Amino acid sequence: MTVPPPRSAPGPQPAGAGPCRTWRPPGPVDVPLTLGVLCRGPGDPAYRTAPDGAVWRASRTPAGPGTVRIAARPAEGVVEAQAWGPGAAWLLDRLPDLLGAADDPSGFAPDPRHRLLHDAHRRHPGLRLGRTGLVMESLVPAVLEQKVTVVEAHRGWRLLLQWFGTPAPGPAAAPGSPVARMRVAPAARDWAAVPSWEWHRAGVDARRAAAVVRAARLAPRLEEASAMGPAEAVARLTTVAGIGVWTAAETLQRSNGDPDAVSVGDLHLPNTVGWVLAGRHRTDDAGMLELLEPYLGHRHRACRLVRLCGARPPRRAPRFAPRDFRAV
């Protein structure tokens, strides 16, 4: 579809106001559900959901730091966005992509035998797979999530942004504005310059820290993956030591909106897919891929919906206990 350029809000704007854009999506879009995959935990300094349902995101764009507020107006069938900072125009220009304008779910049809998946698909018609166009923004937190609990990874991401990120641009003084607590992730050169003891203080072990630093030093080449096809993009990312197929998939699901990128190597996903689609208590990666074969081309979409089912296989072992690398 042809996307119109961002348009500024007409008339005088209040102090601190940024440019606005109103976009009419071609179909239903659930803004919090579509963008929720970009949030790295309830304390993510780069992501906030306001009481009115609006989503606030702080990003480091090619044009500089920017903050965008996105809210749906269902009665009018439009999405309204306002942005601040040097990256404001860049964020508004890419609003449709972020909300899945390029996502085509028409070829996805749940197998009637997969009742839970079918019901999730019916209950969430506004789920879209959006693309940020920013590789490092998704790659760094994906590396932090390697082989640790979600709690550990989210804590490390939160602390590193608080210490080395920059304040998010926006109406920080406005009543109820979440921007005062938001941070923009460090630039690639700043990720590469984080001292080893600060990684340790954030609870990130040397292996993951080294992978982030290596990726940061190759950031311009890795960012090119946002315009590549799936196979070429995976090949580009996995040339960096410490970035495997799981990390590449988790990154490209967000940066490229890849509907078929499966997180092979995930600790929980195979069991969840196996339970929802086949009632299996235990499933390995090979079994997961076999079950997802009917959804080739949309396997990530199927996995998103599987997670939304809320069904999990019964636990047969204790939870994986978080480790505090700061005590090592």
C-alpha positions in Angstrom: 0.0 0.0 0.0 1.1 3.6 -0.5 1.9 5.3 2.8 1.3 9.0 3.0 4.1 11.1 4.5 3.9 12.2 8.1 1.8 15.3 8.6 2.2 17.9 11.3 -0.7 18.7 13.7 -2.6 21.7 12.4 -2.6 25.0 14.3 -0.5 26.0 17.4 0.7 23.2 19.6 1.3 23.3 23.4 4.8 23.7 24.7 6.8 20.5 24.3 4.5 19.1 21.6 6.0 17.1 18.8 4.8 16.4 15.2 1.8 14.1 14.8 0.6 11.6 12.3 -2.8 9.9 11.9 -2.8 6.6 10.0 -5.8 4.5 8.9 -4.7 0.8 8.9 -6.3 -1.4 6.2 -7.6 -3.8 8.9 -7.9 -4.2 12.6 -4.7 -3.5 14.6 -4.4 -4.1 18.3 -1.7 -1.6 19.2 -0.6 -3.0 22.7 -0.7 -6.6 21.5 1.2 -5.9 18.3 3.9 -3.8 20.0 4.0 -5.7 23.3 6.7 -8.1 21.9 9.1 -5.1 21.9 8.8 -4.7 25.7 11.6 -6.2 27.7 9.8 -6.7 31.0 7.5 -4.5 33.1 10.4 -2.1 34.0 11.8 -1.6 30.5 13.0 2.0 30.4 12.4 2.2 26.7 8.8 1.1 26.7 5.7 2.2 28.7 2.0 1.6 28.5 0.0 4.5 29.8 -3.2 4.2 31.8 -5.1 5.4 28.7 -3.8 2.5 26.7 -1.3 4.5 24.7 2.1 2.9 24.0 5.3 5.0 24.5 8.5 3.8 22.9 12.0 5.4 23.0 14.3 4.4 20.1 17.7 5.3 18.8 17.0 5.8 15.1 19.5 6.6 12.2 18.4 10.2 12.6 19.0 10.2 16.4 17.0 9.5 19.6 13.3 9.7 19.4 10.2 9.0 21.5 6.8 8.1 20.0 3.4 7.8 21.6 1.0 5.6 19.8 -2.7 5.3 20.5 -5.6 3.7 18.7 -8.9 5.5 18.1 -11.1 2.4 17.4 -14.3 4.4 16.9 -12.7 6.2 14.0 -10.7 3.3 12.8 -7.4 5.2 13.0 -4.1 5.2 14.9 -2.7 8.4 16.1 1.0 9.0 16.9 3.1 11.8 18.2 6.8 11.9 18.4 9.7 14.0 19.9 13.4 14.3 19.4 15.7 14.2 16.4 14.3 10.8 15.4 10.7 12.0 15.5 10.2 12.2 11.7 11.9 8.8 11.2 9.6 7.2 13.7 6.4 8.7 12.3 7.4 7.8 8.7 7.7 4.2 9.7 4.6 4.0 11.9 2.7 1.7 9.4 5.6 -0.7 9.2 5.8 -0.8 13.0 2.1 -1.7 13.2 2.3 -4.4 10.5 1.2 -2.6 7.4 3.5 -4.9 5.4 2.4 -8.0 7.3 0.1 -10.3 5.2 -1.7 -12.9 7.4 -4.0 -13.9 4.6 -2.2 -17.2 3.9 -2.4 -18.3 7.5 -5.2 -20.7 8.2 -5.1 -22.7 11.5 -5.7 -26.5 11.1 -9.2 -27.3 12.5 -7.5 -30.0 14.6 -5.5 -27.3 16.4 -8.5 -26.0 18.3 -6.6 -23.8 20.8 -4.6 -22.2 18.0 -7.8 -21.7 16.0 -9.5 -20.0 19.0 -6.5 -17.8 19.6 -6.5 -16.7 16.0 -10.2 -15.9 16.2 -9.9 -14.0 19.5 -7.0 -11.8 18.4 -7.8 -10.4 14.9 -5.7 -7.3 15.6 -2.4 -9.1 16.0 0.1 -7.9 13.5 3.8 -8.7 13.0 5.4 -5.3 12.8 8.9 -4.3 11.9 11.1 -1.7 13.6 13.8 -1.6 11.0 16.3 -1.4 13.8 18.5 -4.4 14.3 20.7 -3.5 17.2 17.7 -2.4 19.2 16.4 -6.0 19.2 19.7 -7.8 19.0 21.2 -6.6 22.3 18.3 -7.6 24.5 18.1 -10.9 22.7 21.8 -11.6 23.5 21.1 -10.7 27.1 18.3 -13.4 27.2 20.6 -16.2 26.1 20.6 -19.2 28.5 19.3 -17.2 31.5 15.9 -16.6 33.1 13.7 -13.8 31.8 14.1 -12.1 35.2 17.9 -12.0 34.9 17.8 -10.7 31.3 15.2 -8.0 32.0 17.1 -6.8 35.0 20.4 -6.5 33.0 18.6 -4.6 30.2 17.0 -2.2 32.7 20.2 -1.5 34.6 22.3 -1.0 31.5 19.8 1.5 30.0 19.6 3.4 33.2 23.4 3.7 33.5 24.4 4.1 29.8 21.3 5.1 28.0 20.3 8.7 27.4 17.1 10.4 28.6 14.2 10.0 26.2 13.1 13.2 24.4 9.6 14.3 25.1 7.2 16.2 27.3 8.8 15.1 30.6 7.1 17.9 32.6 3.6 17.1 31.4 1.3 15.7 34.1 1.3 11.9 34.0 3.9 11.7 31.3 6.0 8.5 31.5 8.9 10.1 29.5 10.7 11.3 32.7 11.4 7.7 33.5 12.3 6.5 30.0 15.7 6.0 28.4 17.0 5.5 24.9 19.3 2.6 24.5 23.0 3.4 24.0 24.5 3.9 20.6 26.6 1.1 19.2 29.9 2.8 20.1 28.6 3.2 23.7 27.7 -0.5 24.0 31.2 -1.3 22.8 32.7 1.0 25.5 30.8 -0.4 28.5 33.6 -1.5 31.0 33.7 -5.2 31.9 33.0 -4.5 35.6 29.8 -2.7 34.7 28.5 -5.7 32.7 29.3 -7.7 35.8 27.5 -5.2 38.1 24.4 -5.5 35.8 24.5 -9.3 36.2 25.7 -10.0 32.6 28.3 -12.7 32.3 31.5 -12.2 30.2 30.2 -14.5 27.4 27.1 -12.4 26.7 28.9 -9.1 27.2 31.5 -10.1 24.7 28.9 -11.0 22.1 27.2 -7.6 22.5 30.5 -5.8 22.2 31.4 -7.8 19.0 28.0 -7.0 17.5 28.3 -3.3 18.4 31.6 -3.0 16.6 29.9 -4.4 13.5 26.7 -2.5 13.9 26.6 -0.8 10.5 26.9 -4.2 8.8 24.4 -5.8 11.0 21.8 -3.0 10.5 21.9 -3.8 6.8 20.1 -7.0 7.7 16.9 -5.1 8.2 16.6 -4.8 4.4 17.6 -8.4 3.6 15.6 -11.5 2.9 15.3 -14.1 5.8 18.1 -16.4 4.8 20.5 -13.6 4.0 19.7 -11.8 7.2 20.2 -14.8 9.4 23.6 -15.4 7.7 24.6 -11.8 8.3 23.8 -11.9 12.0 25.2 -15.4 12.7 28.7 -14.4 11.4 29.2 -12.7 14.8 30.6 -15.1 17.4 28.0 -15.5 20.2 25.0 -15.0 17.9 23.3 -18.2 16.9 20.0 -19.1 15.2 17.9 -18.5 18.3 19.3 -14.9 18.8 19.0 -14.2 15.1 15.3 -15.3 15.0 14.4 -13.3 18.1 16.0 -10.2 16.5 14.5 -10.6 13.0 11.0 -11.3 14.4 11.1 -7.7 15.6 13.4 -5.8 13.3 12.2 -7.4 10.1 8.7 -8.6 11.1 9.7 -12.0 9.8 6.5 -14.2 10.0 8.4 -17.4 9.6 11.4 -17.0 12.0 11.1 -19.8 14.6 13.1 -19.4 17.9 14.8 -22.8 17.6 16.8 -23.5 20.8 14.2 -21.9 23.1 13.9 -23.5 26.5 10.1 -23.4 26.7 8.7 -22.8 23.2 8.9 -26.5 21.9 7.1 -27.8 24.9 4.4 -25.1 24.7 3.9 -25.7 20.9 3.8 -29.5 21.5 1.2 -29.1 24.3 -1.1 -26.7 22.4 -0.9 -28.4 19.1 -0.6 -32.1 20.0 -1.2 -32.4 23.8 2.4 -33.6 24.3 4.1 -33.1 27.6 7.6 -33.0 26.1 8.6 -31.8 22.6 12.1 -31.1 21.2 13.0 -28.7 18.5 12.6 -31.3 15.8 9.2 -32.2 17.0 8.2 -28.5 17.2 9.3 -27.9 13.6 7.3 -31.0 12.5 4.2 -29.7 14.2 4.7 -26.2 12.6 5.2 -27.6 9.1 1.6 -26.9 8.0 2.3 -23.2 8.8 5.4 -22.9 6.8 5.8 -19.2 5.9 3.8 -18.2 9.1 5.5 -20.3 11.8 6.4 -17.3 13.9 2.8 -16.1 13.7 1.7 -19.5 14.8 4.1 -19.4 17.8 2.8 -15.9 18.8 -0.7 -17.3 18.8 0.4 -20.4 20.7 1.8 -18.2 23.4 -1.5 -16.3 23.5 -3.4 -19.5 24.2 -2.2 -19.3 27.8 -1.9 -23.2 27.9 1.3 -24.7 29.3 2.3 -28.4 29.8 2.2 -29.5 33.5 5.5 -28.8 35.3 7.5 -31.9 36.2 10.6 -30.1 37.6 11.4 -27.0 39.6 11.6 -23.7 37.9 15.0 -22.7 36.5 16.5 -20.6 39.4 17.9 -17.2 38.5 21.7 -16.9 39.0 23.2 -13.7 40.2 26.5 -13.3 38.3 27.2 -10.2 40.4 28.1 -12.6 43.3 30.6 -14.5 41.2 
